[in-house]
Amino acid sequence: MEYYKFALLVVFLSYIERCWSSSCVVDSFTVKQDFDPKKYAGKWYAQQKKDPEGLFLQDNISAEYTIDEDGTMTASSKGRVTLFGFWVVCADMAAQYTVPDPSTPGKMFMTYQGLASYLSSGGDNYWVIDTDYDNYAITYACRTLKDDGTCEDGYALVFSRNPRGLPPAIQRIVRHKQEEICMAGQFQPVLQSGAC
C-alpha cells in the first residue's frame, strides 16, 4: 500500500512540475504591446535586479537610452562592479538594439560592449516586458534555454525614472509581472547612492 501512495505522489509531483514549467516557457512570455522606443528613451535607474551567472553590475545601475537619426536605439549604462573579489569600480557599458521582428518591437536584441578591457562584450535578448514609459520598466533576457523551453540562465531589471524608487501601486504591477516571467522572489534591491 505504501508503494502505491509513493508512486501516486511521484506522478502527481511530476505533473505539477510539467504544468509549472510549461507556463514558464520563455517564448510564451508577453512583452509590451506596441512598444515605442521614442517614449522609452531617456534616463532609467535600476531598482531591482535578478542577476545572470557570472559578472554583472551590482549597484548604482542606470541607463540612458537614445534614438539615433535612423531610428536605432542605443544606450549608455553605468554601474558598480566588483572585480577579482575586492576591486570595486564604476563600469561604463554601451549597447545598440535591433528589432528582429517588427511585429513585436518589445523583443529586441542587444549588442553590448564594455568600455574598458576588463568588461565583457557580447549580445543578449532584451525584452521590454512592461513599461508605462513615465514611471517603470521591466526588462528581461534569457541567455541559455533548457530543452523544455524554460530559462537556464537569465536576468531581469526593474527600472524607475526616479532613483528613489516606485510608488506602492506600481510595485504591485511589477510583482505581478515578475510572476509572469517566473522570477517571483528572485529579485534583489539595487542601491542607488549616486556613487557612479
N, C-alpha and C positions, 0 to 999 in steps of 0.2 A: 504493500500500500504506500509506503514512504517513497518508493521508486517512482510511482505514478504521480505523486504530488510534486516530486522534484522535476520530473520530465515536463509536467504541465507548467511549472514555474519557468523553466528554461524556454519553452516555446512562447510563453507569454512575454517574457523579457526580450526575446529576440524580435518579437512582433513590435513591441514598443520601441525598441531601438531602430528598427527599419522605418517605422512611421515617423519617428523623430528625425532621422537622417534624411528622409525623402523631403521633409519640409525645409531642410537646411541645404538643399541643392543650390549651389551658387547661381546657376542660370535661372532659378526661379525668383531671385530677389528682384524687387522692383526698384527703379531709380526715379528721380524727379522727372515727372512728365513735362514735356516741352521745356526742358532746361534752357535757360537764357544766359549765356556767358557774359553778356554785357551787364546784366543785373548782378551777376555773381562777382564781377570784377571789384577790386578794392582790397582793403586790409581785413584779414581774419586772424583771430587769436585762438589757439587750441585750448580747450577747457578740459577735455578728457581724451584718452587715447588707449588703444589696445595695440600693443607692440607686436611686430613680427619676430621671427627668430633672427638673432644676430644684432648688429649695431643699429641703434635707432635714436633719434633725438629724444632727450629725456625731459626737458622743461623749457620754459620761455619760448615756446614754438609759435611762430607767426608766419603768415604767408601773404604776400601782396600779389594779386592776380591782375594782369593787364591784358587788353585785347589789342593786338597789332593791327596795322592798317589792312592787312589781308584777312583779318578775322581770326587769326590764330591766337589761342590763349596761351600766355606764358606766365610763369610765377617765379618770384624770388622768395626763398624761405630762410628763416633763421631759427636757431635753437641751440641749446647747450647739449653737449655730448661728452661722455667720459671715455677717454682713450686709455688703453693699457691698464685699466682698473683704477687709475688715480689722477690722470691729467684731464681736467675739465676745461673745455674750450667752447667758444661760441662758433658754430658752424654755419656757413652760408651755402645754400643749395640753389640751383637754377633748374627750371623744368619747362618743357614745352608739351602741349597737349594736342592730340589728334583725335578725331571722331571717326572710328572705323565704319559705323553705320549711321548715316544722317537721320534715320528714323528714330534713333534713341540717342540724342545728343548728350544725355546724362551719363552715358557709358563711354568714357574716353580712355586713351592710352597715354600714359605719362612717360616721357623720356627725361631722366634727371641726371644731373652732373654735380658732384661735389666741387666746390670752388677752391679746394685745397687737396693736395696729393693723398692725404690720409682718409679722405672721404670717398665713398663708393659712387659708382655711376651705374646706370642701367635703365630698366624700364619696367613699369608695373601698370596694371589696370588702375584706373582712377574713376570710380563711380561716385557720382553725387546721389546718394540715397534719398536725401530730402534737404530742402532749404526753403526759407521764406525770403531769402535774399537780404533782409534787413536786420535779422537777429541771429539766426543759427544756420548751420550747415552740417550735415553728417556725410563723411566720405568713407569709402570702403575700397580695399584692394585685396585680392586673393592671389598670392604668388604661386602657390602649388595646390593643385586639386588632388583629392583622393580618387580612387577608382569609382566610388559611388557618386561622385559629383559634389561632395561636400568639401569644405576648405581644409587643407592640411596646414598651411602657413599663410596667414593673412594679417592685415592690420586695418585699423579704422581710427578716424579722428572726429571729434565733435568740436566744431568751431563756433565762435561767437564774434560778432562785430565789436563787442565791448570786452576789454581784457579782464574786467571784474566779474564776468560770468553771465549766466542766463537766469531769467525770472522763473519762478516755480511752474507756471503754466507751460512754458516752453520745455522745461526739464521733463515734464510728463510726456510730451510729444517725443522727445529724444529717447527716453526709456523705452517707449513703445517701439520705436524704430530699431533700437538696439536688440530687442527681442526678435523683430522680423529678420534681422541678419544673423540670428543665432549667436549673438555675443553678449547677451544679458549677463551682468555680473562680472564681465571680463575687463571692464574699463577702469583705468586709474585716473585720478585727477592730475591735471597739468599745472604746475606752478607758473604764475605769470608775475614775476618780480621786476621785470624790466631789465634784467641782467645782461641781455644781449642787445 
